[in-house]
Amino acid sequence: MKKQLANTFAAMATVAIGALASFGAQAQEWPERAITVVVPFAAGGGADPVARTVAEGIQEAFGQPVVVDFRPGANGTIGANIVAQAEPDGYTLLITSPAPLVNVKFGQKLPYDPDGDLVSITQIADAPYLLTASGKFPANTLQELVDYAKAHPGEVNAGVSGLGGLSHLSTVILQEATGTKLTPIPYDGVGERIADLMAGTIDISTGIGASGFQAGIQDGSIKPLVVMGDTRVPELPDTPTVIEAGYPNAISSGWYMLSAPQDFPPELVKKLNEAVVAYLNRADIKDKFIKFGNMVKTSTPEEAEALIQRETTVLKDLVDRGVFTVQ
Amino acid sequence: MAAVSIFYDLADHIAIGLGAILTPANLFYCFLGVLLGQLVGALPGIGVLVAISLLFPFTFHLEPTSALIMLAGIYYGTAYGGSTASILLNVPGQASSAVTCLDGYPMARQGRAGVALFMTTVASFVGASVGILLMMLFSPTIAQNALRFGPWEYFSLMLLGLIAASTMASGAPAKGIAMVILGIVLGLVGIDVNSGVGRFTFDYLPLYDGISLASIVMGLFGVPEVIATIRDVKKESFVTRSISYRSMVPTRDDMSRSWAPMLRGTAIGSFFGALPGAGALVSSFMAYALEKKVARDPSRFGKGAIEGIIAPEAANNAADQTAFIPTMTLGIPGSATMAIVLGVLIIHGVTPGPKLVVDHPDLFWGLVMSFWIGNVILVILNIPLIGMWVKVLSIPYHYLYPVILVFVCTGAFFVENSSFDVVQVLVFAAIGYFMRILGLSAAPLILGFILGPMMEEHLRRALLLSRGDFWLFLERPISATTLALSLAVLIWAFAAYFRSSRAAPKMPAVETES
């Protein structure tokens, strides 16, 4: 008993010293060792070049090596959870798409609270969803699609990547904004979805950026209908936005965000925000991002937080009204 | 006349391609790629996806042609290397080489490891060569035909595969079927694409993406072998501990048995590789199943039949080459690895698709010609290496097997940087060891694991698209033909079963599972 008590004290003392030490370190000069940026998706995927570029920027600004750590799994929630549970000491950061941040899982428990356990530092990029149709589908514009879908309710097959995912969400947002009824057809990988779109097996599909659809767009087997954002994308200068097409509520974007664990020191948020925003707005970096298939879009921490809040509210509303459902 | 112009064009294209690749830098990247691929393939555990994603950032700074040549080299190089560990150690270097264990390892135990390695190298080269030729001559046609495969066709094809492969196991058919079903059940773990609901996940995040293929293959095939060998280490040893170049030379019998499986395997591999939803892994299992079906004496399989290593190796190499067809000409990645290859193209501002060949002929034909050069390098690398690889067998087990276990575990870890995947290896190793004791074969389990969820996905998608109408399976010609074939295989299997049970009513089935 006595020994146990002694052990407990020893443990407490260690924790206290550890906390003091880390506090002291912070008070001195952050960063004094390598920083880890967790990416909750597979290496080689869409987030890979984005994260590596931002990592280079942080490294350049603070003179410490930045390691990109890919922790894929469960649609980004595994990696996000690692950061949510990490010490807010400035040495563990997160770069992710909306998936683990704007998250209302259907009946599944998340080990972290996407609303409170992560702090936003800045938005990194914006990649609006592109709505495309098969070359064999009669509609050539968003309006023609809406007219067709209204004449044939529930008959338009919309390819999505997994029910309950963000591409399904973008399709539901489209339905809501246009007052149509589409049938979601879930796909596991992007390859077969594009193949089926080209073949006309499915009628329409949404995807982040033009990259996956580019080949089909070139030979006419896929038609770009509309960009689901507020600005046109560089690769498709002739494709209008949903705002131009008259459906401003149909905005849906896959963005990238730099986040940190909760209780992250505000002065570090400020430091990181300033450095990363300055780096990303360099002309050469902006060009680089266009090659990655998205556009640099930076923000203040408050704007970033508001973006997540806004999208979570939209999502919660759709789920609560039973519009966005998996069954 | 048309044929003449095709060859005239071809000569032109070869010239463009050679012009692009025959620079010291590109040759170097080609060599580097295949060497790394060969190495990664031979090491049990570390897979091609890991190797390619690790090298992906380096390609940002290379010319797009060089970057692609190197990544492609790693990709098809692993298919060569993958069979090495399967044959020598019964530990598959790659998931797609798992079937090669079935007959490759028994060959090694009979002292024919050299022959097995030599013949798989030849089969790999033949398979890859045909794949490349198809890519050079018919890319657009093949790509357009691949588009005719919708969910109906995929489902029918997978069904045919599953039926054909249910005969893969040696021993009692009921055991094989039980293993296929167990595989399907294991394949269902994770988030269901069609409903977004988790199945058998117990709310445990790492299970949301299902069981890792690398872990299950390593666990079931590799580790039980290690355990069994350690148990028997005193009493057994390989027939030949040292190998001479002479013992690599295949006999006349080996040669005459090999050419037909080589061609059949190549055909199957070329076909599955070009389909965006199938790939090398499925094709190697299918090729093995087909060989066992057409063999005059199927009982030889599993005991060192050379056909059983030739066909799958020809198939997975052919598939690795034809997988570039939909990727390059349609911009459709057939696998996660091909998605990274696409990513490299896009980052360098090259759009894959029908215009790629026209807009960037040096890149396309340079890549194609690099395939030839890479494959020749692989053969040149492989033949002298056989002697060295076989010497691996003379390393005492107590040094060799701990090293293998380390490779298996690190390989499993690096797929997703997840220690849970290593735990999975341990769990499946335990299951695999009991299966071994019970005489249950792991190959049908793996096939069920891969095909089961794919079949489910395609069936449900097909029914969603046809609003629940089953007739579309029979109305679509390719699907209907495939289903008819499945039925024929089923009837054939039953007929063969009844004939053999009538012919030999008193003979109990002898199981010689080692």
Interface residues (C-beta under 8 A of the other chain):
Chain A: A42 A43 G44 G45 G46 D48 P49 R52 D69 F70 R71 P72 G73 A74 N75 T77 I78 N81 F106 G107 Q108 K109 P111 N157 G162 L163 G164 G165 H168 T183 I185 P186 Y187 D188 G189 V190 G191 E192 I194 A195 D196 M198 A199 T201 I202 S211 G212 Q214 A215 G216 Q218 D219 K291 F292 G293 V326 Q327
Chain B: L49 I52 S53 L54 F56 P57 F60 A146 L147 R148 F149 G150 P151 I191 V193 N194 S195 G196 V197 G198 D203 L205 P206 Y208 D209 P276 G277 P326 T329 L330 G331 I332 P333 G334 S335 A336 M338 A339 I340 G343 I346 I347 H348 G349 T351 P352 G353 P354 K355 L356 E416 N417 S418 E457 R461 L464 L465
